Amino acid sequence: MPTPPTPHIDLHRGGDRMKTRVSWLDSKHSFSFGAHYDPENTHHGLLLVNNDDIVLPGQGFDTHPHRDMEIVTWVLEGSLVHQDSLGHSGVIYPGLAQRMSAGTGIRHSEKNDSWRVDPGRAEHEQPVHFVQMWVLPDEPGIEPGYQQLEIDDELAAGGLVTVASGLPRYRDRTAIAINSSHSALHVAKLSPEEPAVNLPDAPYVHVFVARGAVEMEGVGRLDTGDAVRLTHSGGQRLSAAEPAEVLIWEMHARLGGAA
């Protein structure tokens, strides 16, 4: 009989992430990105990018290209204006799920135009804080695409909410679809008064504490920016040590092959 895979839990503290800081951007990278390259830290499962970005008002990423990647953006605070070469234009804000399929090629910009969204109101001239995640699609060369959907009601109901998925099991309760049939992104907004949630049981799971603090069974306390990479070791309970928002990738394959 084949030998069962060895479970592995890999803890990464937020303060150890690679960083890009310029006058308008504070970006923290969970994996190798741009000028930051570590051959021992390039991905987990099918997740290649988990960037935690803060962009000042009136600033942002000018038009730039992408290919053959499923890109999911999750805004924590503020608002982000998206425009792309397919003609899509919209504002991404907390509680709105957004996915861009780069496919054969797409160009887009992402700007913090908060003062333009609501002119003349100083309280809306604020930084935007968001997490952008890239997963590998099933195959290269697909038609580029874009999708977004408001899911505030689902999040308010509590528990683990499936935000984006290509997994057939979540087809009836997925906010947005991604072209990765082995991947799903879940979000949990947790408070100490509410019940714990159970992590998915999958060959590869990535847990990222976007804000707040949680207690993870078998690991302990995780604070803002901390991440845990699980390999053949899922199902742990996750509870809030303080109000928290956690992004969880469930993956049933890895870069370069099956699980």
C-alpha positions as CSV (number, residue, x, y, z in Angstrom):
1,M,0.0,0.0,0.0
2,P,1.2,3.6,-0.7
3,T,2.6,5.4,2.3
4,P,0.3,8.2,3.6
5,P,1.6,11.7,3.0
6,T,3.3,13.3,6.0
7,P,1.3,16.1,7.6
8,H,3.1,19.4,7.9
9,I,2.3,22.8,9.5
10,D,4.4,25.7,8.6
11,L,4.0,29.0,10.6
12,H,5.0,32.3,9.1
13,R,4.9,35.4,11.2
14,G,3.7,38.7,9.7
15,G,6.8,40.6,10.7
16,D,9.0,38.2,8.6
17,R,7.3,39.0,5.3
18,M,9.2,40.6,2.4
19,K,8.3,44.3,2.1
20,T,8.0,46.9,-0.7
21,R,7.7,50.5,0.7
22,V,7.6,53.6,-1.4
23,S,6.0,57.0,-0.7
24,W,2.5,55.9,-1.6
25,L,2.6,52.1,-1.1
26,D,3.1,49.8,1.9
27,S,3.1,46.2,0.5
28,K,3.9,43.0,2.4
29,H,4.5,39.8,0.4
30,S,3.8,36.3,1.8
31,F,5.7,34.8,-1.2
32,S,8.5,35.9,-3.6
33,F,7.2,38.9,-5.6
34,G,8.8,41.4,-7.9
35,A,12.4,42.2,-6.8
36,H,12.0,40.0,-3.7
37,Y,13.0,36.4,-4.6
38,D,13.5,33.5,-2.2
39,P,13.8,30.1,-4.0
40,E,12.5,28.5,-0.8
41,N,9.4,30.7,-0.7
42,T,7.6,30.8,-4.1
43,H,4.2,29.3,-3.5
44,H,2.0,27.0,-1.4
45,G,-0.2,24.6,-3.3
46,L,-1.6,26.7,-6.2
47,L,-1.2,30.0,-4.4
48,L,1.6,32.1,-5.8
49,V,0.8,35.6,-4.5
50,N,-0.7,36.9,-1.2
51,N,0.1,40.6,-1.1
52,D,-1.1,42.8,1.8
53,D,-1.2,46.3,0.4
54,I,-2.0,49.8,1.7
55,V,-2.3,52.6,-0.9
56,L,-2.6,56.3,-0.1
57,P,-5.4,58.4,-1.5
58,G,-4.9,59.6,-5.1
59,Q,-2.3,56.9,-5.7
60,G,-2.2,53.3,-7.1
61,F,-1.0,50.9,-9.7
62,D,-0.9,52.4,-13.2
63,T,-2.1,50.2,-16.2
64,H,0.0,47.1,-16.4
65,P,-0.4,43.6,-18.0
66,H,-1.1,40.1,-16.6
67,R,-1.3,36.7,-18.2
68,D,-2.5,33.2,-17.2
69,M,-3.4,33.9,-13.6
70,E,-6.6,34.0,-11.6
71,I,-6.4,37.2,-9.5
72,V,-8.7,37.7,-6.5
73,T,-8.8,41.0,-4.7
74,W,-10.3,41.4,-1.2
75,V,-10.6,44.9,0.3
76,L,-10.4,45.3,4.1
77,E,-10.8,49.1,4.4
78,G,-11.4,52.0,1.9
79,S,-12.1,51.5,-1.8
80,L,-10.2,50.6,-4.9
81,V,-11.1,51.6,-8.4
82,H,-10.5,49.0,-11.1
83,Q,-10.3,49.6,-14.8
84,D,-9.2,47.1,-17.5
85,S,-8.6,46.6,-21.2
86,L,-11.9,44.6,-21.5
87,G,-13.9,47.8,-20.6
88,H,-14.7,46.9,-17.0
89,S,-14.7,49.7,-14.5
90,G,-15.8,49.5,-10.9
91,V,-15.2,50.3,-7.3
92,I,-14.1,47.4,-5.0
93,Y,-15.0,47.9,-1.3
94,P,-15.3,45.7,1.8
95,G,-17.8,42.9,1.3
96,L,-17.4,42.9,-2.5
97,A,-15.8,39.8,-4.0
98,Q,-13.8,40.4,-7.2
99,R,-12.0,38.2,-9.6
100,M,-10.0,38.9,-12.8
101,S,-8.9,36.1,-15.1
102,A,-5.8,37.2,-17.0
103,G,-5.9,34.4,-19.5
104,T,-4.4,35.3,-22.9
105,G,-3.6,38.8,-21.6
106,I,-5.3,41.7,-19.9
107,R,-4.2,45.2,-18.8
108,H,-5.6,46.9,-15.8
109,S,-5.1,49.7,-13.2
110,E,-6.0,49.8,-9.5
111,K,-6.2,53.2,-7.9
112,N,-7.3,54.7,-4.6
113,D,-9.6,57.4,-6.0
114,S,-11.6,57.7,-2.8
115,W,-12.0,61.4,-3.0
116,R,-13.5,61.0,-6.5
117,V,-15.9,58.3,-5.4
118,D,-17.4,60.7,-2.9
119,P,-16.2,64.2,-3.7
120,G,-15.7,66.8,-1.0
121,R,-15.9,64.5,2.0
122,A,-12.6,64.4,3.8
123,E,-13.5,61.3,5.7
124,H,-13.5,59.4,2.4
125,E,-10.0,60.5,1.5
126,Q,-8.4,57.5,3.2
127,P,-5.9,54.8,2.5
128,V,-7.2,51.6,0.9
129,H,-6.1,48.3,2.5
130,F,-6.6,45.2,0.5
131,V,-5.2,41.7,-0.1
132,Q,-4.5,40.5,-3.6
133,M,-4.1,36.8,-4.2
134,W,-3.1,34.9,-7.4
135,V,-3.7,31.2,-8.1
136,L,-2.7,29.2,-11.1
137,P,-5.6,28.4,-13.5
138,D,-6.3,24.9,-14.8
139,E,-4.8,25.7,-18.2
140,P,-3.1,28.7,-19.9
141,G,-4.6,30.6,-22.8
142,I,-8.2,31.0,-21.6
143,E,-10.3,34.0,-22.5
144,P,-9.7,36.9,-20.1
145,G,-12.6,37.7,-17.8
146,Y,-13.9,39.7,-14.8
147,Q,-16.5,39.2,-12.1
148,Q,-17.6,40.9,-8.9
149,L,-20.4,40.3,-6.4
150,E,-21.6,41.9,-3.2
151,I,-21.6,39.3,-0.4
152,D,-22.1,41.4,2.8
153,D,-25.2,39.5,3.9
154,E,-23.4,36.1,3.7
155,L,-20.5,37.5,5.8
156,A,-22.8,39.0,8.4
157,A,-24.4,35.5,8.9
158,G,-21.0,34.3,10.3
159,G,-19.0,31.2,9.8
160,L,-16.8,30.3,6.9
161,V,-18.0,32.0,3.7
162,T,-16.9,30.7,0.3
163,V,-15.8,33.8,-1.6
164,A,-14.3,32.3,-4.8
165,S,-14.1,28.8,-6.0
166,G,-13.5,26.4,-8.9
167,L,-14.3,23.4,-6.8
168,P,-17.5,21.6,-7.9
169,R,-18.5,21.0,-4.2
170,Y,-19.0,24.7,-3.7
171,R,-20.8,25.5,-6.9
172,D,-24.2,26.2,-5.2
173,R,-22.7,28.5,-2.6
174,T,-19.8,30.3,-4.3
175,A,-19.8,34.1,-4.7
176,I,-17.6,34.2,-7.7
177,A,-16.1,31.5,-10.0
178,I,-12.4,31.0,-10.7
179,N,-10.8,28.9,-13.4
180,S,-9.0,26.7,-11.0
181,S,-11.0,23.5,-10.3
182,H,-8.7,22.6,-7.4
183,S,-9.0,25.9,-5.4
184,A,-11.4,27.8,-3.2
185,L,-11.1,30.9,-1.1
186,H,-13.1,31.2,2.1
187,V,-13.4,34.2,4.4
188,A,-14.3,34.2,8.1
189,K,-15.2,37.3,10.1
190,L,-14.8,36.0,13.7
191,S,-15.5,37.5,17.1
192,P,-14.8,36.0,20.6
193,E,-18.5,35.7,21.3
194,E,-19.2,33.5,18.2
195,P,-18.5,29.8,17.7
196,A,-15.2,28.6,16.2
197,V,-15.0,27.5,12.6
198,N,-13.2,24.4,11.2
199,L,-10.6,24.7,8.6
200,P,-11.1,22.8,5.3
201,D,-9.6,19.3,5.2
202,A,-7.5,19.5,2.0
203,P,-3.9,18.6,0.8
204,Y,-3.0,22.3,0.9
205,V,-4.5,25.0,3.1
206,H,-3.3,28.6,3.5
207,V,-4.5,30.6,6.5
208,F,-3.9,34.3,6.5
209,V,-5.0,36.6,9.4
210,A,-5.8,39.8,7.5
211,R,-6.6,41.6,10.8
212,G,-7.3,40.9,14.4
213,A,-6.1,37.8,16.3
214,V,-7.2,34.1,16.4
215,E,-6.4,30.9,18.2
216,M,-5.7,28.0,15.9
217,E,-5.9,24.4,17.2
218,G,-2.4,22.9,17.4
219,V,-0.6,26.2,16.6
220,G,-1.7,28.8,19.1
221,R,-2.3,32.5,18.7
222,L,-2.0,34.1,15.3
223,D,-2.0,37.9,15.0
224,T,-2.5,40.3,12.1
225,G,-0.2,39.3,9.2
226,D,0.5,35.8,10.4
227,A,0.0,32.9,8.1
228,V,-0.1,29.1,8.4
229,R,0.6,26.8,5.5
230,L,-0.9,23.3,6.0
231,T,0.1,20.3,4.0
232,H,-2.1,17.2,4.3
233,S,-3.2,18.6,7.7
234,G,-6.6,20.3,7.7
235,G,-9.7,20.4,9.9
236,Q,-8.3,22.4,12.8
237,R,-10.6,24.7,14.8
238,L,-10.1,28.4,14.5
239,S,-11.5,30.8,17.1
240,A,-11.2,34.6,17.7
241,A,-8.9,35.9,20.4
242,E,-10.2,39.3,19.3
243,P,-12.4,40.4,16.4
244,A,-10.6,39.1,13.3
245,E,-10.9,38.6,9.5
246,V,-9.2,35.5,8.1
247,L,-8.6,34.5,4.5
248,I,-8.4,30.7,3.9
249,W,-7.4,29.0,0.7
250,E,-8.4,25.4,0.2
251,M,-6.3,23.6,-2.5
252,H,-6.4,20.1,-3.8
253,A,-3.4,20.3,-6.1
254,R,0.0,22.0,-6.2
255,L,2.1,23.8,-8.7
256,G,3.4,21.3,-11.1
257,G,1.1,18.4,-10.4
258,A,-1.7,16.8,-8.4
259,A,-1.8,16.7,-4.6
